[in-house]
Amino acid sequence: MEEKKNQKPKVNMPRFNLNWLYIIILIVFFALYFFKGDNALTKNINYTEFKEYVDNGYVNKVIAYDDNTAEIFIKPEFAQEVFKGDAEKAGSNPMVTMEIGNITSLDNYLDEREKEGLPKIERDYGKKKDYLTALFWNIFPFILIIGIWMFLMRRMGGGGGAGAGVFNVGKSKAQLFEKGNANRITFKDVAGQAEAKQEVQEIVDFLKKPEKYTELGGKIPKGALLVGPPGTGKTLLAKAVAGEADVPFFSLSGSDFVEMFVGVGASRVRDLFRQAKEKSPCIIFIDEIDAVGRARGKNPAMGGNDERENTLNQLLTEMDGFGSNSGVIILAATNRVDILDKALLRAGRFDRQIHVDLPDLNERKEVFGVHLRPIKIDETVDVDLLARQTPGFSGADIANVCNEAALIAARHGKNFVGKQDFLDAVDRIIGGLEKKTKVMTQEEKRTIALHEAGHATLSWFLEHANPLIKVTIVPRGRALGAAWYLPEERQITTKEQMLDEMCATLGGRAAEDLFVGKISTGAMNDLERVTKQSYGMIAYAGMSDRLPNLCYYNNDEYSFNKPYSESTAQVIDEEVKLMIKEQYERAKLILSEHKEGHNKLANLLMEREVIFAEDVEHIFGKRPWASRSEEILSDNNLTESEKKKKEEEVIVEGEAEEMKG
């Protein structure tokens, strides 16, 4: 109690602002300019009063100006008669002003009075001064100097914002989100990612109830690294952790540490952790940490004093130094974990890696549910169909689909967003904008139809090829035609599956070769995909007869040497050529067997420009390799609810078979 009495109450005084000092200096300049001299009071008189002053001998001096005005200086001893009660305010050199017709008449009048015997009055003639111009040239240099000084002081003192000035360049640029924010993000706002949320839930529990773990001797993990492809919601998940725990959240990017000045990055790291310790318990989130956390000593462009390495060293020291960071948890996100420094990933720094993968079918349904909330949709929209139509899409891609569908519906003047708008949006994002006005000759159109029909035919008869959805010869983006598939979501891929996919990709070039007799540049994208896939199968996956079970993948991004000899490179090239040649001949053989059906499919494409899996089934019959789920989806006699029920039965049967196995 005594200590509280001795404490002085805090007074909330307004903070002194230097701008007031500059304003006062300017006012003083104005005052000195306008009020310099002794004549503090002047009086305006007419010509009659002027004559009286001359006759009475009051006038000491007359100054006539070119603007027909004159200043008449009164003898000090007669100030009382001229200014009456204000004589003291007139000063030691009293003056009155007067308007004159012209200077000649004034001279003539004074000459006549002098001839009559009056004392000679001193006369002078001058040019009227432009006070504003004079003020400008007298004051402007001072204003310019003061302005430059203010600008430099603001830049040096950080007046341009946090970290903008020379003195604040070493300050952290992290954005702070205080706890208790009404708009905070929680796990409810993160759709899918059940496994990732389960892993970070432990961090939330520790921040809320640390004694639950400390009583058993456990320690809070110092850091967690969120790893995954772009757009999967790593940043959103980190914000949700802070929102669930309701603790302060420091957010910044890895590039915020990088600066042109030496030592700035390390200084910002120190300042960041200093602020975090003051706010503990709290969370620090570093997005794209690979900008500062790359492996050290492997950058050939920098010398021995690499600023990025100094920043990383300071980050490692702060995360695991002699000091205690109790209550401070570091979350980081990257999609390039393979290039991070090993010291950053060891236990005690980033204790765990949380993989945030692309959403699967059920997770895509949840993500669509989140992004469809603000959109006005009608009853034709089927979320299950949209989820199946978007394999491999990230959360950001799905958000883009929903937004694009709303834009398409608005473009057509609709009041609600329908199923077709979403399908058009998926096509727009995957293939690009339709270009129906592109001019093509009939021969080019026929070639494109045969090319796309070749893809469709092979995907229909190859066991492991992706099921077909639709084929179009309407140009989209840079493609003159396209085929849409519904790929299976596999965890691993066999050699047979990859060969079937390669064969289906070569179907377009094979169809041109067989049925046109000429090959064109239309298959360039197909050939690029096939070549990369075959090199990956042989050099990385060990799927070659001559180079079995060998992987030549090199994780060193700064290495300029191949991890294999020249003779091995020649063998890889030969194996790639052989593999592609075999699948190309296989594609030509299958197309030759189904020549009539392929021709019908091409003619239908020429007629309609867009055909669907039902049209292909009408020509070739049921797909020989169709799975139970494909048969259910293609059965038009079933309603949507019956299809869902059948799909659930297939899933349950599959799980039961796995348990038996």
GUMISE-501002 format. One record per residue (C-alpha): residue in three letters; residue number from 1; x, y, z. Coordinates in steps of 0.2 Angstrom, whole numbers. Layout:
REM residues N
 residuo num    xx    yy    zz
     ALA NUM     X     Y     Z
...
//
This chain:
REM residues 661
 residuo num    xx    yy    zz
     MET   1     0     0     0
     GLU   2    14    12     4
     GLU   3    22     9   -13
     LYS   4     6    13   -21
     LYS   5     5    30   -11
     ASN   6    23    34   -16
     GLN   7    19    31   -34
     LYS   8    15    47   -44
     PRO   9    -1    47   -54
     LYS  10     2    45   -73
     VAL  11    -2    61   -82
     ASN  12    -8    59  -100
     MET  13     1    74  -107
     PRO  14     0    77  -126
     ARG  15    15    71  -135
     PHE  16    26    86  -141
     ASN  17    25    88  -160
     LEU  18    40    97  -169
     ASN  19    28   103  -182
     TRP  20    22   116  -170
     LEU  21    40   123  -168
     TYR  22    41   125  -187
     ILE  23    25   135  -187
     ILE  24    31   146  -173
     ILE  25    47   150  -183
     LEU  26    37   154  -198
     ILE  27    26   166  -188
     VAL  28    41   175  -181
     PHE  29    48   177  -199
     PHE  30    31   185  -205
     ALA  31    31   196  -190
     LEU  32    48   202  -192
     TYR  33    45   206  -210
     PHE  34    29   215  -209
     PHE  35    31   225  -192
     LYS  36    49   230  -194
     GLY  37    53   249  -192
     ASP  38    46   261  -179
     ASN  39    30   267  -188
     ALA  40    17   255  -180
     LEU  41     2   266  -185
     THR  42    -3   274  -201
     LYS  43   -17   285  -206
     ASN  44   -26   287  -223
     ILE  45   -30   306  -228
     ASN  46   -38   315  -243
     TYR  47   -30   329  -253
     THR  48   -39   343  -243
     GLU  49   -32   336  -227
     PHE  50   -14   335  -235
     LYS  51   -16   354  -240
     GLU  52   -20   358  -222
     TYR  53    -5   349  -216
     VAL  54     7   358  -228
     ASP  55     0   375  -224
     ASN  56     2   371  -205
     GLY  57    20   365  -207
     TYR  58    16   347  -202
     VAL  59    24   339  -217
     ASN  60    42   334  -216
     LYS  61    44   323  -232
     VAL  62    34   317  -246
     ILE  63    37   300  -256
     ALA  64    27   298  -272
     TYR  65    25   281  -280
     ASP  66    21   276  -298
     ASP  67     4   269  -293
     ASN  68    -3   286  -288
     THR  69    -1   285  -270
     ALA  70    10   295  -258
     GLU  71    18   293  -241
     ILE  72    18   309  -231
     PHE  73    30   309  -216
     ILE  74    24   320  -201
     LYS  75    36   330  -190
     PRO  76    36   321  -173
     GLU  77    32   337  -164
     PHE  78    15   338  -173
     ALA  79    10   320  -171
     GLN  80    -3   325  -158
     GLU  81   -12   337  -169
     VAL  82   -13   323  -183
     PHE  83   -16   307  -174
     LYS  84   -25   315  -159
     GLY  85   -26   301  -145
     ASP  86   -16   288  -155
     ALA  87    -1   299  -156
     GLU  88    10   287  -145
     LYS  89     5   272  -157
     ALA  90    12   282  -172
     GLY  91    30   279  -167
     SER  92    45   290  -168
     ASN  93    43   292  -187
     PRO  94    24   295  -190
     MET  95    17   293  -207
     VAL  96     1   295  -216
     THR  97    -4   289  -234
     MET  98   -14   298  -248
     GLU  99   -20   294  -265
     ILE 100   -15   308  -278
     GLY 101   -21   311  -296
     ASN 102    -3   312  -303
     ILE 103    14   316  -297
     THR 104    16   332  -308
     SER 105     1   340  -300
     LEU 106     8   336  -283
     ASP 107    25   344  -288
     ASN 108    17   359  -295
     TYR 109     7   362  -279
     LEU 110    22   360  -268
     ASP 111    33   372  -279
     GLU 112    19   385  -278
     ARG 113    18   384  -259
     GLU 114    37   385  -258
     LYS 115    37   401  -269
     GLU 116    24   408  -257
     GLY 117    37   407  -243
     LEU 118    33   390  -234
     PRO 119    48   379  -229
     LYS 120    55   367  -242
     ILE 121    48   350  -241
     GLU 122    59   335  -245
     ARG 123    53   325  -260
     ASP 124    57   308  -266
     TYR 125    50   297  -280
     GLY 126    50   278  -279
     LYS 127    43   262  -287
     LYS 128    29   253  -277
     LYS 129    36   237  -269
     ASP 130    27   220  -272
     TYR 131    27   214  -254
     LEU 132    21   197  -259
     THR 133    36   194  -271
     ALA 134    48   202  -259
     LEU 135    41   191  -245
     PHE 136    42   176  -256
     TRP 137    61   178  -260
     ASN 138    65   183  -242
     ILE 139    56   169  -234
     PHE 140    56   155  -248
     PRO 141    75   150  -245
     PHE 142    71   148  -226
     ILE 143    56   137  -230
     LEU 144    65   127  -242
     ILE 145    79   123  -230
     ILE 146    67   119  -216
     GLY 147    57   108  -228
     ILE 148    73    98  -233
     TRP 149    78    97  -215
     MET 150    61    90  -209
     PHE 151    61    77  -224
     LEU 152    78    71  -219
     MET 153    74    70  -200
     ARG 154    58    61  -204
     ARG 155    67    48  -215
     MET 156    81    46  -202
     GLY 157    70    46  -188
     GLY 158    57    34  -195
     GLY 159    43    46  -198
     GLY 160    38    38  -214
     GLY 161    32    22  -206
     ALA 162    39     8  -196
     GLY 163    56     3  -202
     ALA 164    56    16  -216
     GLY 165    70    27  -209
     VAL 166    88    25  -207
     PHE 167    87    24  -188
     ASN 168    73    12  -188
     VAL 169    79     1  -203
     GLY 170    84   -13  -190
     LYS 171    67   -13  -182
     SER 172    55   -28  -186
     LYS 173    42   -26  -199
     ALA 174    31   -39  -192
     GLN 175    12   -35  -192
     LEU 176     4   -38  -175
     PHE 177   -13   -45  -172
     GLU 178   -18   -43  -154
     LYS 179   -28   -56  -145
     GLY 180   -47   -53  -142
     ASN 181   -49   -48  -160
     ALA 182   -68   -50  -165
     ASN 183   -63   -54  -183
     ARG 184   -50   -67  -178
     ILE 185   -49   -83  -189
     THR 186   -53  -100  -180
     PHE 187   -52  -118  -186
     LYS 188   -70  -117  -192
     ASP 189   -64  -105  -206
     VAL 190   -52  -118  -212
     ALA 191   -61  -132  -222
     GLY 192   -53  -149  -224
     GLN 193   -35  -152  -218
     ALA 194   -41  -163  -203
     GLU 195   -24  -171  -200
     ALA 196   -15  -154  -200
     LYS 197   -28  -146  -189
     GLN 198   -26  -161  -177
     GLU 199    -7  -158  -176
     VAL 200    -8  -140  -173
     GLN 201   -22  -142  -160
     GLU 202    -8  -148  -147
     ILE 203     0  -131  -149
     VAL 204   -16  -122  -146
     ASP 205   -19  -133  -130
     PHE 206    -2  -129  -124
     LEU 207    -5  -110  -126
     LYS 208   -21  -111  -117
     LYS 209   -16  -124  -103
     PRO 210     3  -125  -102
     GLU 211     2  -133   -84
     LYS 212    -6  -148   -92
     TYR 213    10  -152  -100
     THR 214    23  -144   -89
     GLU 215    17  -154   -74
     LEU 216    22  -170   -83
     GLY 217    39  -163   -87
     GLY 218    35  -159  -105
     LYS 219    41  -144  -115
     ILE 220    31  -134  -128
     PRO 221    37  -136  -146
     LYS 222    48  -121  -151
     GLY 223    42  -122  -169
     ALA 224    32  -130  -182
     LEU 225    35  -130  -201
     LEU 226    20  -130  -212
     VAL 227    24  -138  -228
     GLY 228    14  -140  -244
     PRO 229    10  -134  -262
     PRO 230     5  -116  -265
     GLY 231   -13  -111  -261
     THR 232   -17  -125  -249
     GLY 233   -20  -114  -234
     LYS 234    -4  -114  -224
     THR 235    -5   -95  -219
     LEU 236   -24   -97  -215
     LEU 237   -20  -112  -204
     ALA 238    -7  -102  -194
     LYS 239   -19   -88  -192
     ALA 240   -32  -100  -186
     VAL 241   -20  -107  -173
     ALA 242   -17   -89  -166
     GLY 243   -36   -86  -166
     GLU 244   -40  -103  -157
     ALA 245   -27   -99  -144
     ASP 246   -32   -81  -143
     VAL 247   -14   -75  -142
     PRO 248    -5   -61  -150
     PHE 249     1   -65  -168
     PHE 250    16   -58  -177
     SER 251    15   -61  -195
     LEU 252    29   -57  -208
     SER 253    37   -64  -224
     GLY 254    54   -71  -225
     SER 255    59   -57  -237
     ASP 256    55   -44  -224
     PHE 257    72   -48  -216
     VAL 258    82   -45  -232
     GLU 259    88   -28  -234
     MET 260   102   -19  -244
     PHE 261   111   -14  -228
     VAL 262   123   -25  -219
     GLY 263   117   -32  -203
     VAL 264    99   -26  -205
     GLY 265    92   -44  -206
     ALA 266   100   -50  -190
     SER 267    94   -34  -181
     ARG 268    76   -36  -187
     VAL 269    77   -54  -180
     ARG 270    83   -48  -163
     ASP 271    69   -35  -163
     LEU 272    56   -47  -168
     PHE 273    60   -59  -154
     ARG 274    61   -45  -141
     GLN 275    44   -39  -145
     ALA 276    37   -57  -145
     LYS 277    45   -60  -127
     GLU 278    36   -44  -121
     LYS 279    19   -51  -128
     SER 280    22   -69  -123
     PRO 281    13   -81  -124
     CYS 282    12   -77  -143
     ILE 283    15   -84  -160
     ILE 284    27   -79  -173
     PHE 285    23   -83  -191
     ILE 286    36   -82  -205
     ASP 287    28   -85  -222
     GLU 288    40   -91  -236
     ILE 289    54   -94  -224
     ASP 290    64  -101  -239
     ALA 291    69   -83  -243
     VAL 292    80   -82  -228
     GLY 293    82  -101  -223
     ARG 294    91  -108  -238
     ALA 295   106  -120  -234
     ARG 296   121  -110  -230
     GLY 297   137  -110  -240
     LYS 298   129  -115  -256
     ASN 299   127   -98  -264
     PRO 300   140   -95  -277
     ALA 301   135   -77  -281
     MET 302   140   -71  -263
     GLY 303   156   -69  -254
     GLY 304   161   -75  -237
     ASN 305   150   -62  -229
     ASP 306   132   -66  -235
     GLU 307   119   -55  -227
     ARG 308   106   -69  -229
     GLU 309   117   -81  -220
     ASN 310   120   -69  -206
     THR 311   101   -67  -204
     LEU 312    99   -86  -203
     ASN 313   112   -87  -190
     GLN 314   104   -75  -179
     LEU 315    87   -84  -182
     LEU 316    95  -100  -177
     THR 317   102   -92  -161
     GLU 318    86   -84  -156
     MET 319    77  -101  -158
     ASP 320    89  -111  -148
     GLY 321   101  -100  -139
     PHE 322   106   -97  -121
     GLY 323    91   -86  -118
     SER 324    73   -92  -114
     ASN 325    59   -90  -126
     SER 326    46   -96  -115
     GLY 327    28   -95  -122
     VAL 328    35   -90  -140
     ILE 329    30  -102  -154
     ILE 330    37  -100  -171
     LEU 331    26  -106  -186
     ALA 332    34  -105  -203
     ALA 333    27  -110  -220
     THR 334    36  -115  -236
     ASN 335    33  -125  -252
     ARG 336    52  -128  -254
     VAL 337    57  -138  -239
     ASP 338    71  -147  -248
     ILE 339    82  -132  -249
     LEU 340    81  -126  -231
     ASP 341    96  -127  -220
     LYS 342    97  -143  -210
     ALA 343   101  -134  -194
     LEU 344    84  -125  -195
     LEU 345    75  -142  -196
     ARG 346    83  -151  -182
     ALA 347    74  -155  -166
     GLY 348    74  -140  -154
     ARG 349    70  -128  -167
     PHE 350    57  -133  -179
     ASP 351    52  -149  -169
     ARG 352    39  -155  -181
     GLN 353    34  -153  -200
     ILE 354    16  -152  -203
     HIS 355    11  -157  -221
     VAL 356    -3  -147  -228
     ASP 357    -7  -157  -244
     LEU 358   -19  -154  -258
     PRO 359   -37  -157  -253
     ASP 360   -45  -174  -257
     LEU 361   -63  -177  -263
     ASN 362   -71  -175  -246
     GLU 363   -60  -160  -242
     ARG 364   -64  -151  -258
     LYS 365   -83  -153  -254
     GLU 366   -79  -144  -237
     VAL 367   -69  -130  -246
     PHE 368   -83  -128  -259
     GLY 369   -95  -126  -244
     VAL 370   -85  -112  -237
     HIS 371   -83  -102  -253
     LEU 372  -101  -105  -259
     ARG 373  -108   -96  -243
     PRO 374  -107   -78  -250
     ILE 375  -113   -84  -268
     LYS 376  -131   -84  -273
     ILE 377  -133  -102  -281
     ASP 378  -148  -111  -287
     GLU 379  -154  -129  -285
     THR 380  -145  -135  -300
     VAL 381  -128  -133  -291
     ASP 382  -121  -150  -286
     VAL 383  -106  -148  -274
     ASP 384  -102  -167  -276
     LEU 385  -100  -165  -294
     LEU 386   -90  -149  -293
     ALA 387   -78  -158  -281
     ARG 388   -76  -173  -293
     GLN 389   -73  -161  -307
     THR 390   -59  -152  -299
     PRO 391   -45  -165  -294
     GLY 392   -29  -158  -289
     PHE 393   -36  -141  -286
     SER 394   -30  -132  -270
     GLY 395   -41  -121  -259
     ALA 396   -35  -105  -268
     ASP 397   -40  -114  -285
     ILE 398   -57  -118  -278
     ALA 399   -60  -100  -272
     ASN 400   -55   -94  -290
     VAL 401   -68  -106  -297
     CYS 402   -82   -99  -286
     ASN 403   -77   -82  -290
     GLU 404   -76   -85  -309
     ALA 405   -93   -94  -309
     ALA 406  -101   -78  -301
     LEU 407   -92   -67  -314
     ILE 408   -99   -78  -328
     ALA 409  -117   -78  -321
     ALA 410  -116   -59  -319
     ARG 411  -109   -57  -337
     HIS 412  -125   -66  -344
     GLY 413  -137   -56  -333
     LYS 414  -142   -70  -321
     ASN 415  -149   -68  -304
     PHE 416  -142   -84  -298
     VAL 417  -126   -94  -301
     GLY 418  -130  -111  -309
     LYS 419  -122  -128  -312
     GLN 420  -116  -123  -330
     ASP 421  -108  -107  -324
     PHE 422   -97  -118  -312
     LEU 423   -93  -130  -326
     ASP 424   -88  -116  -337
     ALA 425   -78  -108  -324
     VAL 426   -68  -125  -322
     ASP 427   -65  -125  -340
     ARG 428   -60  -107  -340
     ILE 429   -47  -110  -327
     ILE 430   -40  -126  -334
     GLY 431   -40  -122  -352
     GLY 432   -41  -104  -354
     LEU 433   -54   -92  -362
     GLU 434   -64   -99  -376
     LYS 435   -59   -91  -393
     LYS 436   -74   -95  -405
     THR 437   -69   -81  -417
     LYS 438   -52   -88  -421
     VAL 439   -52   -91  -440
     MET 440   -47  -109  -445
     THR 441   -48  -118  -462
     GLN 442   -58  -133  -464
     GLU 443   -43  -144  -466
     GLU 444   -35  -137  -449
     LYS 445   -52  -140  -440
     ARG 446   -52  -158  -447
     THR 447   -34  -161  -441
     ILE 448   -38  -155  -424
     ALA 449   -54  -166  -423
     LEU 450   -44  -181  -428
     HIS 451   -31  -177  -415
     GLU 452   -43  -174  -400
     ALA 453   -53  -190  -406
     GLY 454   -37  -200  -405
     HIS 455   -35  -195  -386
     ALA 456   -53  -199  -383
     THR 457   -52  -216  -391
     LEU 458   -36  -222  -382
     SER 459   -42  -216  -365
     TRP 460   -57  -226  -368
     PHE 461   -49  -242  -372
     LEU 462   -33  -241  -361
     GLU 463   -36  -249  -344
     HIS 464   -26  -236  -333
     ALA 465   -30  -221  -343
     ASN 466   -40  -207  -335
     PRO 467   -58  -208  -338
     LEU 468   -64  -195  -351
     ILE 469   -77  -181  -347
     LYS 470   -78  -171  -363
     VAL 471   -68  -167  -379
     THR 472   -69  -150  -388
     ILE 473   -61  -142  -403
     VAL 474   -65  -125  -398
     PRO 475   -49  -115  -395
     ARG 476   -45  -111  -377
     GLY 477   -30  -100  -372
     ARG 478   -16  -106  -383
     ALA 479   -23  -124  -386
     LEU 480   -33  -127  -402
     GLY 481   -43  -141  -394
     ALA 482   -43  -150  -377
     ALA 483   -49  -166  -368
     TRP 484   -55  -166  -350
     TYR 485   -52  -181  -339
     LEU 486   -57  -186  -322
     PRO 487   -40  -193  -315
     GLU 488   -40  -205  -300
     GLU 489   -33  -198  -284
     ARG 490   -18  -211  -282
     GLN 491    -6  -211  -268
     ILE 492     7  -221  -278
     THR 493     7  -224  -297
     THR 494    13  -240  -306
     LYS 495    23  -242  -321
     GLU 496     8  -249  -331
     GLN 497    -2  -234  -326
     MET 498    11  -222  -332
     LEU 499    13  -231  -348
     ASP 500    -5  -231  -352
     GLU 501    -6  -212  -348
     MET 502     9  -209  -360
     CYS 503     1  -220  -374
     ALA 504   -16  -209  -372
     THR 505    -6  -193  -373
     LEU 506     3  -199  -389
     GLY 507   -14  -203  -396
     GLY 508   -16  -186  -405
     ARG 509     0  -187  -414
     ALA 510    -3  -205  -419
     ALA 511   -20  -201  -426
     GLU 512   -13  -187  -437
     ASP 513     0  -199  -443
     LEU 514   -12  -213  -447
     PHE 515   -27  -203  -454
     VAL 516   -20  -187  -461
     GLY 517    -4  -194  -467
     LYS 518     5  -178  -460
     ILE 519    11  -173  -443
     SER 520     9  -155  -436
     THR 521    14  -144  -422
     GLY 522    -2  -147  -413
     ALA 523     6  -161  -403
     MET 524    20  -151  -396
     ASN 525    13  -150  -378
     ASP 526     9  -168  -378
     LEU 527    27  -172  -383
     GLU 528    34  -161  -370
     ARG 529    23  -170  -356
     VAL 530    28  -187  -363
     THR 531    47  -183  -364
     LYS 532    47  -176  -346
     GLN 533    37  -191  -339
     SER 534    48  -204  -348
     TYR 535    64  -196  -341
     GLY 536    57  -195  -324
     MET 537    52  -214  -325
     ILE 538    70  -219  -331
     ALA 539    81  -207  -322
     TYR 540    72  -205  -305
     ALA 541    59  -219  -303
     GLY 542    71  -233  -309
     MET 543    58  -240  -321
     SER 544    70  -245  -335
     ASP 545    76  -262  -340
     ARG 546    94  -257  -343
     LEU 547    95  -245  -328
     PRO 548    83  -254  -315
     ASN 549    82  -248  -297
     LEU 550    93  -233  -299
     CYS 551    88  -215  -295
     TYR 552    99  -200  -301
     TYR 553    89  -187  -293
     ASN 554   100  -173  -287
     ASN 555    94  -162  -273
     ASP 556   108  -149  -274
     GLU 557   101  -134  -283
     TYR 558   118  -126  -284
     SER 559   127  -141  -292
     PHE 560   133  -139  -310
     ASN 561   137  -157  -312
     LYS 562   126  -172  -317
     PRO 563   125  -186  -304
     TYR 564   129  -198  -318
     SER 565   142  -201  -331
     GLU 566   141  -197  -350
     SER 567   139  -216  -354
     THR 568   124  -217  -342
     ALA 569   117  -201  -350
     GLN 570   118  -210  -367
     VAL 571   109  -225  -360
     ILE 572    95  -214  -352
     ASP 573    93  -205  -369
     GLU 574    91  -222  -378
     GLU 575    79  -229  -365
     VAL 576    68  -213  -366
     LYS 577    68  -215  -385
     LEU 578    63  -233  -384
     MET 579    50  -231  -372
     ILE 580    41  -217  -381
     LYS 581    43  -227  -398
     GLU 582    35  -242  -390
     GLN 583    20  -232  -383
     TYR 584    18  -223  -400
     GLU 585    17  -239  -410
     ARG 586     5  -246  -397
     ALA 587    -6  -230  -399
     LYS 588    -6  -232  -418
     LEU 589   -11  -251  -416
     ILE 590   -26  -247  -405
     LEU 591   -32  -233  -417
     SER 592   -30  -245  -432
     GLU 593   -41  -258  -423
     HIS 594   -55  -244  -419
     LYS 595   -53  -235  -435
     GLU 596   -72  -233  -439
     GLY 597   -76  -228  -422
     HIS 598   -62  -215  -421
     ASN 599   -69  -208  -438
     LYS 600   -86  -207  -432
     LEU 601   -80  -198  -416
     ALA 602   -70  -185  -427
     ASN 603   -85  -182  -438
     LEU 604   -96  -179  -422
     LEU 605   -83  -167  -416
     MET 606   -83  -157  -432
     GLU 607  -102  -156  -431
     ARG 608  -105  -152  -412
     GLU 609   -87  -145  -408
     VAL 610   -90  -152  -390
     ILE 611   -94  -170  -386
     PHE 612   -96  -179  -369
     ALA 613   -92  -196  -362
     GLU 614  -110  -202  -366
     ASP 615  -107  -198  -385
     VAL 616   -91  -209  -384
     GLU 617  -100  -223  -375
     HIS 618  -114  -222  -389
     ILE 619  -100  -225  -402
     PHE 620   -89  -238  -393
     GLY 621  -101  -245  -381
     LYS 622   -97  -247  -362
     ARG 623   -79  -244  -357
     PRO 624   -71  -261  -355
     TRP 625   -61  -255  -340
     ALA 626   -74  -245  -331
     SER 627   -74  -246  -312
     ARG 628   -90  -248  -302
     SER 629   -89  -229  -297
     GLU 630   -88  -224  -316
     GLU 631  -103  -235  -320
     ILE 632  -113  -227  -306
     LEU 633  -109  -210  -312
     SER 634  -113  -214  -330
     ASP 635  -130  -222  -326
     ASN 636  -143  -209  -331
     ASN 637  -157  -219  -324
     LEU 638  -152  -216  -306
     THR 639  -156  -200  -297
     GLU 640  -142  -190  -288
     SER 641  -147  -197  -271
     GLU 642  -147  -214  -277
     LYS 643  -129  -212  -285
     LYS 644  -123  -205  -268
     LYS 645  -130  -220  -259
     LYS 646  -122  -232  -272
     GLU 647  -105  -223  -270
     GLU 648  -106  -225  -251
     GLU 649  -109  -244  -254
     VAL 650   -94  -246  -265
     ILE 651   -83  -237  -252
     VAL 652   -90  -248  -238
     GLU 653   -87  -264  -249
     GLY 654   -69  -258  -253
     GLU 655   -65  -255  -234
     ALA 656   -72  -272  -230
     GLU 657   -61  -280  -243
     GLU 658   -46  -271  -236
     MET 659   -49  -277  -218
     LYS 660   -51  -295  -225
     GLY 661   -34  -294  -234
//
